[in-house]
Amino acid sequence: MSEDTLDYFLSRGLIGAKDAAQVKWAHAANSKHKLTQALQGGAHMIEADILMRGHDPKEPIMAHPPDNDSDITLREWLQGTKTHNKGIKLDFKSLAAVSPSMAVLEDLWPELSVPVWLNADILHGPGGQQAVPLEPSTFLREMAAHGSSHPMVLSLGWSTGWTPAADNPGYSWEMVREMEEVCRSLQHPVTFPVRASLLSKSLSQLKWLLQQSDRYSLTVWTNQNDQFVVQDLLPYRQEFDKSKIYYDLPDEMSLHINNQ
């Protein structure tokens, strides 16, 4: 099941091998204009953020904090993507948006034939103690209530932070064991978004995590201001199944990884 996304793109000739590094990403498609750009571009997966509108009519919209309004609702966004072959990744930024968003998804799911990823930070991770993750049991209960019969990938992460010129910690054994305990009984594929700048100290922990289920994968991402060297990621490329690690990174870095 963890390879369904790759199978979708491979069967349509959009990638050349069952290698998750070949999947390209578009980010923050939180407006009509940015969604149009993403749909016309070369990305395989389109990511956007979901919040509840800050005024009436209260409904799920595509926006990233601190914004609390948008020119496109979740329903409009999904209707705009359904005739394309792009996968979608919806990033929940508030717990209040989860239930009404899943109700919208449930209405439109019969019309969606593309990979659907649903993302939230649900646990504290390295350097992320100041952030407030979405409460995991509540988030997952809503996923089960509205999406249990539909194909989807749960993208479940940790809140993280990174400080320049500091000894930033990696993902600890306690963190990966806590995440595995949360995900052990889930039925859907799960991908764990992990921050590239924290991976040099996390190889053993994340390798163990992926060994716990064939439903698990990683999605490597980076913040715009993070600093790291691509060589820190090469052990992951060399030691992990290539179908199990997506690289949501700038094009130059992704190209380097693809060539390994």
Steps between C-alpha positions, in 0.01 A plus 500: 500500500783743571589498131156593364607858430799385297287243318261777396773716345687202355191356331440833326857534380561805719804345670740245359553266795360413840728761654339758729782746430352551152183656641503881470314738728319835485449690824258742664244496218276707726341730243325462166806636321748271676277199446480578127879530486543167678251323273680630192849422633706184513432397860340163573370595847338833596511607865269755660405604853156491660356736762152609598414845365536760774158659433162399365433292303714267713624226271829325414724718284847466355730718710808485721524682834502791566258537206140429592332563164547389142348535155445124480314257726593137545196392295599730212860382524405133480262564211786676320734203536268210425539504120881494518741218573678680785504346845392724787641553848279691744678640804273561799607804701223490758294231666185706447539456123526122505137387538344748251783434254452125519127550438585691180743228399242232562262676260758523224695178553310305229627758248865480614713235332838646598722432803365683806738575789373652825768664712528625857769535765369289786801465737780716633828445318856633511505871575122519474396539861362850444256384231163344578441179300148388419374260764567159342204297622251770395660547159515128429145446623378750239707328231341168591147642522504654153773322307527141616347361180697729265857468370725756663846540649530641851797736521571517873785710630671663793518870577864600447740791522846574367749760626798624296848439644358272770529132579150408385376162626361230274191283536550311826415140578223625728348703215498220245368245748220735602407553135505128426271436795252756365511355147521128575128428471427729202383334181608759244853558370692748715782728389706683760609850396855551631712814489810467284719713728436258790571173319876470545440385861185294436593216266474211748177627652321556170628177351350317798171686457460397137583140587190479721251487210498479123230772514760758612707742294690827552456838333814715532426874503688819573423848623612783274761622750636163613862416430622147434712312249347254257765247599322464836206350310695252291508224767118505487512468123745212522360301792122540459267357236473772234123460493483598868655850505353804326718811469303824514809715440621775264552375144880515511514282812241258368698460176815420698316237703341350188845446354616290795 
